[in-house]
């Protein structure tokens, strides 16, 4: 038995594009300690899927973790009964039935209103003008925090994401995260005082109705915002970019040969908007002949697992015809994302078909700065300038 091997990374290069380093790790040292991140990284799909189910060893309960410190103790950082009780309480808001019968129509109205306002302009930045705004408006409705503006929803989400991935301990990033969580606490308090039994099945409403402790309600709303804003925003804009740069595959989608859900699922595999989830080693354990010590921090690298060559041929390519059954974009164990059905509806049922159905001859604007992408724990486009025939 041995300690994990050490794998050094260039942190700036890793943030720009983590996939070359992760590919090397999968081949040479699939479980390795990365000193620049102060963590042990799991990079192969099957190792992640196996370990994520073993909550007795790979615990989500991280008292000293950044998410707990900055956002409160939410269900994502709990295991066992505590996790399941809170997940069950809020699931009524985001279950497949509720999404189908209620939220999809709400999301569609937001998308229709936004597209109608954009259509006459003939040009936009898809990240800023469509994906960000649509994701924020849908999330305002879903959480019940309609007292926030779309810009506030996006900013607080990004500031929390930056905060909980701030392993370099930048004090400015931490301060912005604290400001964001205070703004959200105030908004939650304000809307909770207005809540009533006739409210929509928002996350805030169903959790209040369940009798959940208010600190947990706050923490879980912030959890929903941290992932529920950036992941749809990045998936909407990223999938749009992927289709516009793969013309043959776009035509297969527009002709109806490939479903919009497949577009979303393959993009989520290929680029993994949420690329990592941390765990704490709770007890002495040996995994694949590597000794793990209580207190060790482990990162499950979903983005790497989703490009594991063992399961995905030409894994670095965006290919809509592939089988994505082994994708772990939403997790692989008891912490499988509760918002997966809402995300699929927002993106595959509403955002993408509405965008491509309404804007004729949609294309990337070559006269504007080219699209840029960044991030390793959370990854997405920073801009996507487009125009169309208005």
C-alpha positions in Angstrom: 0.0 0.0 0.0 1.2 3.5 -0.6 0.4 7.2 -0.4 -1.1 8.8 -3.5 1.5 9.9 -6.1 2.1 13.6 -6.5 1.0 15.3 -9.7 2.0 19.0 -10.3 -0.2 21.3 -12.4 0.1 24.8 -13.7 -2.9 26.3 -11.9 -3.5 29.1 -14.5 -3.3 26.7 -17.4 -5.5 24.2 -15.6 -8.2 26.9 -15.1 -8.0 27.8 -18.8 -8.3 24.1 -19.9 -8.0 21.3 -17.3 -8.5 18.5 -19.8 -4.9 17.9 -21.0 -3.7 17.5 -17.5 -6.6 15.3 -16.5 -6.0 13.0 -19.5 -2.4 12.6 -18.4 -3.6 11.8 -14.9 -6.1 9.2 -16.1 -3.3 7.4 -18.0 -0.4 7.7 -15.5 -1.8 8.4 -12.0 -5.6 8.3 -11.9 -5.6 9.0 -8.1 -3.1 11.6 -7.2 -2.3 14.4 -4.8 -2.2 17.8 -6.5 -0.3 20.2 -4.2 -1.6 23.3 -6.1 -5.2 22.3 -5.0 -4.2 20.7 -1.7 -6.4 17.7 -2.6 -6.4 14.1 -3.9 -8.0 14.0 -7.3 -10.0 10.9 -8.6 -10.0 11.1 -12.4 -11.4 7.8 -13.7 -15.1 7.4 -14.2 -15.5 4.0 -12.5 -13.4 5.0 -9.5 -15.6 8.1 -9.0 -18.8 6.2 -9.4 -17.7 3.5 -6.9 -16.3 5.9 -4.3 -19.2 8.3 -4.5 -21.5 5.6 -3.3 -19.3 4.8 -0.2 -20.4 7.7 2.0 -19.0 6.0 5.1 -15.5 6.8 3.8 -16.0 9.5 1.2 -18.1 11.9 3.3 -19.9 14.9 2.0 -20.0 16.2 5.6 -17.1 18.7 5.6 -17.3 21.0 8.7 -14.2 22.9 7.6 -15.1 22.9 3.9 -15.5 26.2 2.0 -19.1 25.6 1.2 -20.1 25.1 4.9 -18.1 28.1 6.0 -19.3 30.4 3.3 -22.9 29.2 2.4 -24.1 27.3 5.4 -24.6 23.6 6.1 -26.8 22.5 3.1 -27.9 19.0 2.1 -25.1 18.6 -0.3 -22.7 18.6 2.7 -24.7 16.1 4.7 -24.9 12.3 4.4 -27.3 9.5 5.3 -30.6 10.4 6.9 -29.9 14.1 7.3 -29.2 14.4 3.6 -32.2 12.3 2.5 -34.6 14.1 4.8 -33.8 17.5 3.4 -33.7 16.2 -0.2 -37.1 14.7 0.2 -38.5 18.0 1.7 -37.5 20.0 -1.4 -38.0 17.3 -4.0 -41.7 18.1 -4.2 -40.6 21.3 -6.0 -38.3 19.8 -8.5 -39.7 16.3 -9.1 -40.2 15.1 -12.7 -44.0 15.5 -12.2 -43.8 19.0 -10.9 -41.4 20.0 -13.6 -43.6 18.6 -16.3 -46.9 19.9 -14.9 -45.8 23.3 -13.7 -42.3 24.6 -14.2 -41.8 23.8 -17.9 -44.6 26.2 -18.8 -43.1 28.9 -16.6 -39.7 28.4 -18.2 -41.2 28.6 -21.6 -42.9 31.9 -20.9 -39.6 33.3 -19.7 -37.8 32.1 -22.9 -40.6 33.4 -25.2 -40.6 36.8 -23.6 -36.8 37.1 -23.8 -36.5 35.9 -27.4 -39.2 38.3 -28.5 -37.2 41.2 -27.0 -34.0 40.0 -28.6 -35.3 39.0 -32.1 -35.5 42.6 -33.7 -31.9 43.4 -32.7 -30.2 40.9 -35.0 -27.3 40.4 -32.6 -26.5 39.5 -29.0 -24.0 37.9 -26.7 -25.7 34.6 -26.0 -24.0 34.2 -22.6 -25.0 37.7 -21.3 -28.2 38.4 -23.2 -29.9 35.0 -23.3 -28.4 32.2 -21.2 -27.7 34.3 -18.1 -31.0 36.2 -18.2 -33.1 33.1 -18.9 -31.4 31.0 -16.3 -31.8 33.8 -13.7 -35.5 34.4 -14.5 -36.2 30.6 -14.3 -34.3 30.3 -11.0 -36.1 33.4 -9.5 -39.4 31.6 -10.2 -38.2 28.2 -9.0 -36.6 29.4 -5.7 -39.3 31.9 -5.0 -36.8 34.8 -4.8 -38.6 37.1 -7.2 -37.4 40.0 -5.2 -34.0 39.6 -6.8 -33.1 40.9 -10.3 -31.6 38.6 -12.9 -28.3 40.4 -12.6 -28.3 39.9 -8.8 -29.2 36.2 -9.2 -26.3 35.7 -11.6 -23.8 37.8 -9.6 -24.5 36.1 -6.3 -24.3 32.7 -7.9 -20.9 33.5 -9.5 -19.5 35.0 -6.3 -20.5 32.0 -4.3 -19.0 29.7 -6.9 -15.8 31.7 -6.8 -15.8 31.5 -3.0 -16.3 27.8 -2.7 -13.5 27.1 -5.2 -11.2 29.6 -3.7 -8.6 27.1 -2.6 -5.9 29.7 -3.0 -7.6 31.7 -0.2 -7.8 35.0 -2.0 -9.3 37.4 0.6 -11.1 39.6 -2.1 -12.9 36.5 -3.5 -13.9 35.5 0.0 -15.2 39.0 0.8 -17.4 39.1 -2.3 -18.8 35.7 -1.4 -19.8 36.9 2.0 -21.5 39.9 0.5 -23.4 37.7 -1.9 -24.6 35.3 0.9 -25.7 38.3 3.0 -27.7 39.7 0.0 -29.4 36.3 -0.4 -30.1 35.9 3.3 -31.9 39.2 3.2 -33.9 38.2 0.1 -34.9 34.9 1.6 -36.0 36.5 4.9 -38.0 39.0 2.9 -39.8 36.4 0.8 -40.3 34.0 3.7 -42.3 36.7 5.5 -44.6 37.0 2.4 -45.0 33.2 1.9 -48.5 31.7 2.1 -50.3 28.4 1.5 -51.4 29.3 -1.9 -47.9 30.0 -3.2 -46.4 28.2 -6.2 -44.4 25.0 -5.5 -41.2 27.0 -5.1 -38.2 25.7 -3.2 -38.8 28.2 -0.5 -42.4 27.4 -0.1 -42.1 23.6 0.1 -39.2 23.8 2.5 -41.1 26.2 4.8 -44.2 24.0 4.6 -42.1 20.9 5.6 -41.0 22.6 8.8 -37.3 22.5 7.9 -35.1 24.6 10.2 -34.7 28.1 8.8 -30.8 27.9 8.7 -31.1 24.8 6.6 -33.7 26.5 4.3 -31.3 29.4 3.8 -28.4 27.1 3.1 -30.3 24.9 0.6 -31.6 28.0 -1.3 -28.1 29.2 -1.6 -27.0 25.8 -2.8 -29.8 25.8 -5.5 -28.6 29.2 -6.6 -24.9 28.4 -6.7 -25.5 25.5 -9.1 -28.9 26.3 -10.5 -27.8 29.6 -12.1 -24.3 28.8 -13.5 -24.9 25.3 -14.7 -27.9 26.1 -17.0 -26.3 29.4 -18.0 -23.1 27.6 -19.1 -25.0 24.7 -20.6 -27.3 26.9 -22.7 -24.5 29.0 -24.1 -22.0 26.2 -24.4 -24.4 23.8 -26.2 -25.3 26.7 -28.5 -21.6 27.2 -29.3 -21.1 23.5 -29.8 -23.9 23.3 -32.3 -22.8 26.4 -34.2 -19.3 25.0 -34.5 -20.5 21.5 -35.6 -22.8 22.4 -38.5 -23.5 18.8 -39.6 -24.6 17.8 -36.2 -26.8 21.0 -35.9 -28.6 20.0 -39.1 -29.3 16.6 -37.7 -30.9 18.3 -34.7 -32.9 20.7 -36.7 -34.2 17.9 -38.9 -35.4 16.0 -35.9 -33.0 13.1 -36.3 -31.4 14.0 -32.9 -33.3 15.1 -29.8 -32.5 18.3 -28.0 -32.1 16.3 -24.8 -29.3 14.4 -26.5 -27.6 17.8 -27.2 -27.8 18.8 -23.6 -26.6 15.4 -22.3 -23.7 15.2 -24.6 -22.6 18.8 -23.9 -22.8 18.1 -20.2 -20.6 15.1 -20.7 -18.2 16.8 -23.0 -17.7 20.1 -21.1 -19.1 19.3 -17.7 -20.3 22.7 -16.4 -19.9 21.3 -12.9 -16.6 19.5 -13.2 -15.8 18.6 -9.6 -17.3 17.7 -6.2 -15.2 17.5 -3.0 -15.3 14.9 -0.3 -13.6 14.3 3.1 -12.1 11.0 4.1 -14.0 10.0 7.2 -12.1 6.9 8.2 -8.9 5.1 7.3 -9.3 3.4 3.9 -7.4 1.8 1.1 -8.7 2.3 -2.4 -7.0 0.7 -5.4 -3.9 0.1 -3.2 -3.7 3.7 -2.2 -3.9 4.6 1.5 -6.3 7.4 2.4 -6.2 9.1 5.8 -9.0 10.6 7.8 -9.3 14.3 7.0 -7.8 14.0 3.5 -9.7 16.1 1.0 -10.7 14.3 -2.2 -12.0 15.9 -5.4 -14.2 13.7 -7.6 -13.4 15.1 -11.1 -16.6 14.6 -12.9 -15.3 16.4 -16.0 -12.4 13.9 -16.2 -14.7 10.9 -15.6 -16.9 12.1 -18.5 -13.9 11.9 -20.8 -12.7 8.5 -19.6 -11.5 6.7 -22.7 -12.6 3.4 -21.2 -16.3 4.4 -21.7 -16.3 7.1 -24.3 -14.6 6.7 -27.7 -13.1 9.9 -29.1 -13.9 11.3 -25.6 -12.5 14.8 -26.4 -15.0 15.2 -29.2 -18.6 16.6 -29.2 -20.5 13.7 -30.8 -24.3 13.7 -30.6 -24.6 10.1 -31.8 -22.7 8.6 -28.9 -24.2 6.6 -26.0 -24.0 8.9 -22.9 -25.4 6.3 -20.5 -22.1 6.3 -18.5 -22.1 10.1 -18.1 -21.7 11.3 -14.5 -22.5 14.9 -15.2 -25.2 15.0 -12.5 -23.3 12.7 -10.1 -23.4 9.0 -9.6 -24.5 8.2 -6.0 -26.9 9.4 -3.3 -25.9 12.9 -4.1 -27.3 12.7 -7.6 -28.4 16.3 -8.4 -32.0 16.9 -7.3 -32.3 19.6 -9.9 -31.5 17.4 -12.8 -35.1 17.3 -14.2 -35.6 21.0 -13.9 -32.3 21.6 -15.6 -33.2 19.2 -18.5 -36.5 20.9 -18.9 -35.1 24.4 -18.9 -32.3 23.6 -21.4 -33.5 20.7 -23.6 -37.2 21.4 -23.6 -37.2 25.2 -23.6 -34.0 27.2 -24.0 -32.3 25.5 -27.0 -35.3 24.7 -29.2 -36.8 28.2 -28.5 -33.5 29.9 -29.5 -32.8 28.0 -32.7 -36.5 28.0 -33.6 -36.9 31.7 -33.4 -33.6 33.1 -34.6 -33.1 32.4 -38.3 -29.6 31.7 -39.7 -28.1 32.0 -36.2 -24.3 32.2 -36.5 -21.2 33.3 -34.5 -20.3 36.9 -35.2 -16.7 36.8 -36.5 -16.4 40.5 -36.2 -16.6 40.3 -32.4 -14.0 38.9 -29.9 -14.0 35.1 -30.3 -15.6 33.0 -27.6 -13.5 32.2 -24.5 -14.0 29.5 -22.0 -12.6 29.0 -18.5 -12.8 27.2 -15.2 -12.1 23.7 -13.9 -14.4 23.2 -11.0 -17.2 25.1 -12.8 -16.6 25.5 -16.5 -18.3 27.7 -19.0 -18.1 30.2 -21.9 -17.4 33.8 -21.0 -18.9 35.2 -24.2 -20.6 34.1 -27.3 -21.2 36.9 -29.9 -23.8 35.9 -32.5 -26.1 37.5 -35.1 -29.0 36.3 -37.1 -31.4 37.4 -39.9 -33.8 39.8 -38.2 
